[in-house]
């Protein structure tokens, strides 16, 4: 006959095995994420190598301003802005950002030496111009900051939209600037 002690012991053993099983599943999931991330990194390095042969036919500062001019002509008109943003080109490297937008000062800053390819530079310029369009008022900046705290930077809807639009428009901009002879 089975005693109460044996039942408790078998339940305890079951939960120990169940816990071990769940930990194993979690580890497999994390390993899968790491493998997928490494594949993405390899793909971006591969793309970098294929696009590295592009070269600018103007200096970086002029090129950044050409990209912003392209944005002014090809992206939506800034409904709530009186003026276009001031564009500052920075040549020092930063560890955190490739560019930024200050809604209070209406300044786009691009850190040109943080980019490996022309495509990355164009993408950053368009990304920051999208932020200019998104944040005509200080209240938009306050909302952006709140969303950064609640959703984190990468999941912030402002960032998601800026990344998506920049990715969509970057090839078009590069094609036009190549046609005009600024990229060879």
C-alpha positions as a LaTeX table, in Angstrom:
\begin{tabular}{lrrr}
\hline
Residue & $x$ (\AA) & $y$ (\AA) & $z$ (\AA) \\
\hline
Unk1 & 0.00 & 0.00 & 0.00 \\
Unk2 & 1.18 & 3.49 & $-0.84$ \\
Unk3 & 1.74 & 5.75 & 2.12 \\
Unk4 & 1.25 & 9.49 & 2.32 \\
Unk5 & 5.00 & 9.90 & 2.52 \\
Unk6 & 5.48 & 8.07 & $-0.79$ \\
Unk7 & 2.85 & 10.25 & $-2.49$ \\
Unk8 & 4.50 & 13.44 & $-1.23$ \\
Unk9 & 7.90 & 12.12 & $-2.30$ \\
Unk10 & 6.68 & 11.25 & $-5.82$ \\
Unk11 & 5.03 & 14.69 & $-6.20$ \\
Unk12 & 8.24 & 16.34 & $-5.06$ \\
Unk13 & 10.27 & 14.33 & $-7.57$ \\
Unk14 & 7.79 & 15.22 & $-10.34$ \\
Unk15 & 8.15 & 18.96 & $-9.67$ \\
Unk16 & 11.94 & 18.69 & $-9.56$ \\
Unk17 & 11.96 & 17.03 & $-12.99$ \\
Unk18 & 9.42 & 19.53 & $-14.29$ \\
Unk19 & 11.62 & 22.42 & $-13.11$ \\
Unk20 & 14.67 & 20.85 & $-14.74$ \\
Unk21 & 12.68 & 20.42 & $-17.97$ \\
Unk22 & 11.56 & 24.07 & $-17.97$ \\
Unk23 & 15.10 & 25.32 & $-17.30$ \\
Unk24 & 16.34 & 23.19 & $-20.22$ \\
Unk25 & 13.69 & 24.68 & $-22.52$ \\
Unk26 & 14.67 & 28.18 & $-21.41$ \\
Unk27 & 18.34 & 27.51 & $-22.14$ \\
Unk28 & 17.51 & 26.14 & $-25.59$ \\
Unk29 & 15.44 & 29.25 & $-26.30$ \\
Unk30 & 18.29 & 31.59 & $-25.26$ \\
Unk31 & 20.80 & 29.61 & $-27.35$ \\
Unk32 & 18.44 & 29.92 & $-30.34$ \\
Unk33 & 18.23 & 33.70 & $-29.86$ \\
Unk34 & 22.03 & 33.99 & $-29.73$ \\
Unk35 & 22.40 & 31.94 & $-32.92$ \\
Unk36 & 19.80 & 34.09 & $-34.73$ \\
Unk37 & 21.51 & 37.29 & $-33.55$ \\
Unk38 & 24.86 & 36.04 & $-34.84$ \\
Unk39 & 23.28 & 35.29 & $-38.23$ \\
Unk40 & 21.95 & 38.87 & $-38.40$ \\
Unk41 & 25.36 & 40.29 & $-37.46$ \\
Unk42 & 27.03 & 38.18 & $-40.14$ \\
Unk43 & 24.48 & 39.37 & $-42.70$ \\
Unk44 & 25.12 & 43.04 & $-41.83$ \\
Unk45 & 28.89 & 42.52 & $-42.15$ \\
Unk46 & 28.32 & 40.81 & $-45.49$ \\
Unk47 & 26.17 & 43.74 & $-46.71$ \\
Unk48 & 28.79 & 46.19 & $-45.46$ \\
Unk49 & 31.44 & 44.52 & $-47.59$ \\
Unk50 & 29.33 & 44.61 & $-50.73$ \\
Unk51 & 28.45 & 48.28 & $-50.34$ \\
Unk52 & 31.83 & 49.54 & $-49.19$ \\
Unk53 & 33.00 & 50.26 & $-52.73$ \\
Unk54 & 30.69 & 53.31 & $-52.94$ \\
Unk55 & 32.45 & 56.64 & $-52.51$ \\
Unk56 & 31.38 & 60.20 & $-51.92$ \\
Unk57 & 32.26 & 62.82 & $-54.52$ \\
Unk58 & 31.70 & 65.66 & $-52.01$ \\
Unk59 & 32.81 & 66.15 & $-48.42$ \\
Unk60 & 30.75 & 64.53 & $-45.65$ \\
Unk61 & 29.26 & 67.80 & $-44.43$ \\
Unk62 & 28.01 & 68.70 & $-47.90$ \\
Unk63 & 26.68 & 65.17 & $-48.36$ \\
Unk64 & 24.69 & 65.26 & $-45.10$ \\
Unk65 & 23.12 & 68.54 & $-46.19$ \\
Unk66 & 22.30 & 67.05 & $-49.60$ \\
Unk67 & 20.49 & 64.17 & $-47.90$ \\
Unk68 & 18.52 & 66.59 & $-45.70$ \\
Unk69 & 17.66 & 68.63 & $-48.82$ \\
Unk70 & 16.43 & 65.40 & $-50.43$ \\
Unk71 & 14.25 & 64.84 & $-47.35$ \\
Unk72 & 12.80 & 68.34 & $-47.64$ \\
Unk73 & 11.83 & 67.68 & $-51.25$ \\
Unk74 & 10.66 & 64.08 & $-51.01$ \\
Unk75 & 9.17 & 63.57 & $-47.55$ \\
Unk76 & 6.00 & 65.12 & $-46.22$ \\
Unk77 & 5.95 & 68.86 & $-45.63$ \\
Unk78 & 6.44 & 69.79 & $-41.98$ \\
Unk79 & 2.92 & 71.01 & $-41.16$ \\
Unk80 & 3.56 & 72.37 & $-37.68$ \\
Unk81 & 7.09 & 73.69 & $-38.14$ \\
Unk82 & 7.84 & 77.28 & $-39.08$ \\
Unk83 & 11.43 & 76.52 & $-40.03$ \\
Unk84 & 13.46 & 73.60 & $-41.21$ \\
Unk85 & 15.93 & 72.18 & $-38.69$ \\
Unk86 & 19.50 & 73.34 & $-38.32$ \\
Unk87 & 21.89 & 70.57 & $-39.36$ \\
Unk88 & 25.13 & 70.09 & $-37.44$ \\
Unk89 & 27.77 & 67.71 & $-38.73$ \\
Unk90 & 30.06 & 66.30 & $-36.05$ \\
Unk91 & 33.32 & 64.55 & $-36.89$ \\
Unk92 & 34.11 & 63.02 & $-33.50$ \\
Unk93 & 32.96 & 59.48 & $-32.75$ \\
Unk94 & 30.46 & 58.63 & $-30.04$ \\
Unk95 & 29.80 & 55.22 & $-28.55$ \\
Unk96 & 26.06 & 55.68 & $-28.17$ \\
Unk97 & 24.55 & 57.44 & $-31.18$ \\
Unk98 & 25.01 & 57.97 & $-34.90$ \\
Unk99 & 22.78 & 61.03 & $-34.87$ \\
Unk100 & 20.20 & 62.82 & $-32.78$ \\
Unk101 & 17.46 & 65.42 & $-32.96$ \\
Unk102 & 16.77 & 68.12 & $-30.39$ \\
Unk103 & 13.13 & 69.21 & $-30.62$ \\
Unk104 & 13.67 & 72.17 & $-28.30$ \\
Unk105 & 16.49 & 73.60 & $-30.43$ \\
Unk106 & 15.30 & 72.17 & $-33.77$ \\
Unk107 & 18.78 & 70.78 & $-34.45$ \\
Unk108 & 19.71 & 67.56 & $-36.22$ \\
Unk109 & 23.22 & 66.36 & $-35.34$ \\
Unk110 & 24.91 & 63.71 & $-37.45$ \\
Unk111 & 28.11 & 62.04 & $-36.24$ \\
Unk112 & 29.54 & 61.23 & $-39.66$ \\
Unk113 & 32.52 & 59.17 & $-38.50$ \\
Unk114 & 30.24 & 56.70 & $-36.69$ \\
Unk115 & 29.08 & 55.25 & $-40.02$ \\
Unk116 & 30.74 & 52.42 & $-41.93$ \\
Unk117 & 28.89 & 52.91 & $-45.22$ \\
Unk118 & 27.18 & 55.62 & $-47.23$ \\
Unk119 & 23.93 & 53.71 & $-46.78$ \\
Unk120 & 24.24 & 53.91 & $-42.97$ \\
Unk121 & 24.94 & 57.65 & $-43.18$ \\
Unk122 & 21.91 & 58.27 & $-45.42$ \\
Unk123 & 19.73 & 56.10 & $-43.18$ \\
Unk124 & 20.75 & 58.10 & $-40.10$ \\
Unk125 & 20.09 & 61.45 & $-41.80$ \\
Unk126 & 16.62 & 60.35 & $-42.90$ \\
Unk127 & 15.93 & 58.79 & $-39.48$ \\
Unk128 & 16.71 & 62.06 & $-37.70$ \\
Unk129 & 14.70 & 64.08 & $-40.24$ \\
Unk130 & 11.72 & 61.80 & $-39.49$ \\
Unk131 & 12.14 & 62.69 & $-35.79$ \\
Unk132 & 12.01 & 66.36 & $-36.81$ \\
Unk133 & 8.68 & 65.70 & $-38.55$ \\
Unk134 & 7.38 & 63.68 & $-35.58$ \\
Unk135 & 8.17 & 66.26 & $-32.91$ \\
Unk136 & 6.98 & 69.75 & $-33.83$ \\
Unk137 & 6.11 & 70.57 & $-30.23$ \\
Unk138 & 7.81 & 70.09 & $-26.88$ \\
Unk139 & 4.84 & 67.95 & $-25.84$ \\
Unk140 & 5.88 & 65.44 & $-28.53$ \\
Unk141 & 9.35 & 65.28 & $-26.98$ \\
Unk142 & 7.82 & 64.69 & $-23.54$ \\
Unk143 & 5.72 & 61.86 & $-24.97$ \\
Unk144 & 8.81 & 60.42 & $-26.71$ \\
Unk145 & 10.73 & 60.47 & $-23.42$ \\
Unk146 & 7.85 & 58.76 & $-21.57$ \\
Unk147 & 7.65 & 56.05 & $-24.23$ \\
Unk148 & 11.40 & 55.51 & $-23.95$ \\
Unk149 & 10.92 & 54.80 & $-20.26$ \\
Unk150 & 7.90 & 52.52 & $-20.64$ \\
Unk151 & 8.68 & 50.73 & $-23.92$ \\
Unk152 & 12.48 & 51.10 & $-24.05$ \\
Unk153 & 14.26 & 52.86 & $-26.90$ \\
Unk154 & 14.04 & 50.08 & $-29.48$ \\
Unk155 & 10.26 & 49.58 & $-29.03$ \\
Unk156 & 9.40 & 53.27 & $-28.78$ \\
Unk157 & 6.78 & 53.90 & $-31.53$ \\
Unk158 & 8.63 & 57.07 & $-32.61$ \\
Unk159 & 11.80 & 55.01 & $-33.12$ \\
Unk160 & 9.98 & 52.17 & $-34.86$ \\
Unk161 & 8.42 & 54.61 & $-37.34$ \\
Unk162 & 11.71 & 56.44 & $-37.91$ \\
Unk163 & 13.57 & 53.17 & $-38.55$ \\
Unk164 & 10.91 & 51.89 & $-40.94$ \\
Unk165 & 10.64 & 55.11 & $-42.93$ \\
Unk166 & 14.42 & 55.55 & $-43.09$ \\
Unk167 & 14.85 & 51.97 & $-44.31$ \\
Unk168 & 12.20 & 52.55 & $-46.97$ \\
Unk169 & 13.55 & 55.90 & $-48.23$ \\
Unk170 & 17.31 & 55.23 & $-48.02$ \\
Unk171 & 17.59 & 53.32 & $-51.34$ \\
Unk172 & 15.54 & 56.02 & $-53.12$ \\
Unk173 & 17.75 & 58.79 & $-51.75$ \\
Unk174 & 20.97 & 56.95 & $-52.65$ \\
Unk175 & 19.68 & 56.30 & $-56.17$ \\
Unk176 & 18.90 & 60.01 & $-56.65$ \\
Unk177 & 22.24 & 61.18 & $-55.22$ \\
Unk178 & 24.06 & 58.68 & $-57.48$ \\
Unk179 & 22.11 & 60.01 & $-60.46$ \\
Unk180 & 23.18 & 63.55 & $-59.54$ \\
Unk181 & 26.83 & 62.43 & $-59.28$ \\
Unk182 & 27.36 & 62.84 & $-55.53$ \\
Unk183 & 28.04 & 59.10 & $-55.08$ \\
Unk184 & 30.08 & 56.90 & $-57.38$ \\
\hline
\end{tabular}
